[in-house]
């Protein structure tokens, strides 16, 4: 009796939790159900009691079709067309109860399917009833008003696929595809008719049809986006109607995800369900305005391709049909503006490429896109694409890109003009890869075009794009110095402008780029660069003590309803403002065209000119340490400037750079010409430990350690007084290092 009470209590606890309004309570109930099913003590009577509680919810059959009945009645009729049962419950269950019942039915079906007692008469009868009612309920909740119910329904459909196999698709195909086609377009006056839903007679349905495939194209590379006529369901078609790509589309997305879940649940046997009409529907999904539908479409392609095997002729034939129908779609997805869609297309690409024995034939379309996504800003896309490239290409990537260099360059150039700033940044990185890692003979005919693309990105409104383009131009010049000579004057102008850019990383990377220019052109480059340093390194002297942004704004505050009304209706406040990407939260900045810079520049502070030149000194010291000799006095003077608000940023650059210079000069720091400056720089670095900025103080500590390591303890102690040595021993940054040195020396 105690066991019966325990069973009743556990079942009641689970069933009560499944209908709770709080999501957390329902999840806890499902977790308890998982625990019960995993226990060895679980008995069928316990499961049978739970089934008795969810049966009423599954039997309550709600359908939008009943509301659209010909007599206009609002009655919710049964969807049970198999048995003709028209039984109705007195009250509609809450959506929470429906969701809980659907998810519980999913877990129970998967549990019973693997149980050894499934063939026992009682168990077989009750489990068959559960599966049948779940299938009927699933059809009726395809277009339910609450999205969480539809998502639970998709999960249940996967379990039904595992239970029934292909029979599940046969039974739900008509209703499921009708729900998709019915919602595919906003205009319901002329709904898109669903194609024939008959299953192919062949065992796997892979035979080529005698007539042309409805989704075939004359050329796999002919993009649908370049078609002269815009499909009404495409992004361009819906955009013309004022619709955006996160616009709601009723139950369309969840219905398509239900189709995806069903095919994945059926497994390899689902390949027999893949008709030309289904491939055409998937192609339409990948063209749709709604990004969630595009994402589901690519995941469906991935599921189908992952079930195919290269050693089965029928599967290879299906992969050929996918190539014919969906290669363009996959290529579009790999360049989609939404990261989630791009990721789903990457999943589809890996599944397709790993299954297809003819993947070498697809490289001309897919390889450039796969390569670019290795540099995409979204980490999930980038890491997944890196792994795909390694698995598919192994070490053959440069050869593949060289073989298809025309298609690769064309794609990179198009992506450099993309509206998405992250794509433009990735394209710059890819161009550098072509210059540095792909066969020179293959790349040489395209050098002029690629360099022009980089120079356009060099004038971009987005600083990360300019940053990448700046580095890329330096590496490109190093790889193709003679071919780049014709553009050198324009490039020098851009590099020198960016050496004083408002963004610190742009200034630093510009110095690295100019280092590559020096390596490529030797003295010719130095004749351009050294005069620029001499002219600008001490411009921090002219830095005003205070720099104020928005000087034209008045510090006036108005309160009250009248002031708010004026502001609410002020067109200057609500128009022509910065737009931000909801995916990366980065500003949506304009791409550059031609020689325009699209206003990326603002007035540079004098200290920023000095800062860029100091970065460049560090690069010069690594190329030829003697080049920095004449600039040591300037470096010392910059380290002592404290007259403006942002002096600590310049100070940090000075000491970080001096670490590089000290290691490059080595013992030359104690030479006759440099010893006096070295002593003064050490004193200035010790003074900087108390500058009030932790980053600058840490950089000064690093510089002192570098000097000590280069010249040794004895020479270093000769440069500092006892008072300065005491400061070093007590400093929070330098103290640990110099205390250890002092201990080692027995001081």
C-alpha positions, 0 to 999 in steps of 0.5 A: 500500500505504501508503494501505491501511495508513493507512486500516486504521490510522485505522479501527482507531483509531476502532473501538477508541475506540468500545468503550472504557469511558471516555466521553472515549475514545469521544467522541474516537473519534466526533470522529475519525470526524467528521474522517474524514467531513469530509475530501475524501480520505475514500474509500468503502473506509475507510467500508466497513471501518468498517461491517464493524466495527460490523455485528456489534454492530448484528446482535446483537439484544437485546430485553426481549421475549425475556426475557418469552417465553412459555416463560420462557426467558432466551435473547436471541432476534433481533428481526428479524421481517422476514427471520426471521433468528435468528442470535445472537452468542456473547457480548453486546457491552458497553453501551459497544460498543453505544452506540459502534456506534449513534452511529457508525451515526448519523454514517455514515447522515447522511454517506452520505445527502448523498453524490453517490455514494449511487446507485452500486451498491456504495455503495447496497447497503452503505448500504441494509444499514446503514440496515436493520440500524440500524432493526432494532437500534434497535427492539431497544434501545428498552428496553435496561437502560443509559440511555446506550444508549437515548439513543444509540438516540434519536439514531439514530432521528432519522437513520433518520427523515431516511433513510427519511422517513415509512416509518421511522415506519410501520415502528417505530410499533407497537413504539415506541408499545407501549414507551411505553404499556407503561411509562406506568403502574407497575401492569403487571397491567393495562397501558394498551392502545395505541391503533390504530396505523394511519396515516390514509389522507389525505396529511397526516392533518389531516381532522377525524374524524366522531366526537369527538376522544378528547382534545378537551374542551368548553372549552380553558380547562378545566384537567385539574388541575381535573377531579373525577377524578384520572388515575392517571398525573397528578402528583396520582394518583402522589403519592397512591402516594408517588411524586415527580416525579423517580421513575424510570419504566424506559424510558418517558422515553427511548422518548418521546424516541425518538418525538420524535427520529423525528418531528423527523428526518422533518421536515415529512412527519411531520405525516402521522403526527400522529393524534388518538391520538398527540396524546392520548398527548402530552397524557398525557405532559404530565400525567405525574408524571415531569418528564422525560416532561413535558419531552419531551412539550412538546418534541414539541409544539414539533417538530410545531407548528414544521413547520406553515405558516399558508398550508397548509390541512391544517397549519392544520387540524392546528393546530386539532386541537392547540388542541383537544387540547393547549391546556390542556397547554401552559397547564399547562406554562407554570405547571409547578413545574420550570424545565426543563418550563416552558422546554420549554412555552415552546418549544412556545408560541412554535412554536405561536403563530408557526405558528397564524394564529388565535393571537389566539383563544388569548391569553386562556389563554396571554398571562398565562402568557407574561407571567409567565414574563418575570419567572421566576427561571430565566434560560433561561425568563426570556430565552426568554419575553422574546424570545417576547413580543417576537416574538409580541406586538411592541408589542401586549402591554398591549392584549392583557392589557387585553382579557383582564384578567379571565383575567389577574388570575385567573391572577396571583392564583392564582400569588401563592398558588403553593407555589414562592416564585419564582413568587410573586415573579414574580406580584408583578412582574406585578401592578406591570406591570398597575398601571403599563403596562395601561389604567387603565380595564381594571385599575380594577375589579380594584384591590382584589383585586390589592392584597389579593394584594400584601399577602398576599405582603408577609407571605411567609416568603421575603424575595425575595417580600416584597421584590418585594411591598414595591416593588410596593405602593409602585408600586401606590399611586402608580398608584391612590392613591385606591383604595388609601387604604382599605388605607393603615394596614395598608400603613404598618404593613408598610412600617415593619416592613420598613424595619428588616428583617434583609435590607439590600435589603429595607430599601433597597427599602422606602425606595423604596416609601415614596418613591412613597407620598410622591409619591402622598399628599404631606403626608399621607404625610410626616405619617406618615413623618417622625415614624417617622424622628425616632423611630428614626434614632438607635436605633444608639446602643442597639446592644450591642457584641456580638450573639450568635445562638443564645444558648440553645445550649451549647458542648458537643462529644460524641465516640464511637459512643454520642453519634453514636447519640443524634444519629442517633435524635434526632427534633429533629435530623431533623424539622421542618427547613428544606427546600430547592429542588433547582432553585434551592437556595433555601429552600422557604418557606411562602406567607402566608395572610390576616394571618399573617406565617408567622414571617418576622420575627426580633428586629431589631438597633437599628442596622437601624432606623437603617439603614432610616431613612438609606435613607429620607433619601436618597429624601426628598432627591430629592423635597424636599432641605429635608426632610433638613436636620433630620437632618444632625446625626443623620447625622453622629452615625451616621457616627462610631459604631464601638461595635458589630460591624457598624458598617461596614454602617451606615457604608456606608449612611450614605456611599452615602446622603450621595452622593445627599443631596450631589447633591440639596443642591448648593451648599446644602451651603455655606449658613450652616445646613449649612456646619458639618455639611458640614465635620464630615461631610467630616472623618468621611468622611476618618476612615472611609477607615481604618475597616478595611472596604473597602466602607465605605471605598469608600462614604466615598470616593464621598461625598467625591468627590460633595461635591468635585464639588458645591462645587468645589476651592476650597471643598473645600480650605477644609474640609480641613486639609493633613494631611487632604488628604495622606490623600486623595492617598494613599488607595487609593480616593480617591487616584486622583480627588484626585491628578488634581484636584490635578494639574489645579489645578497643586498 
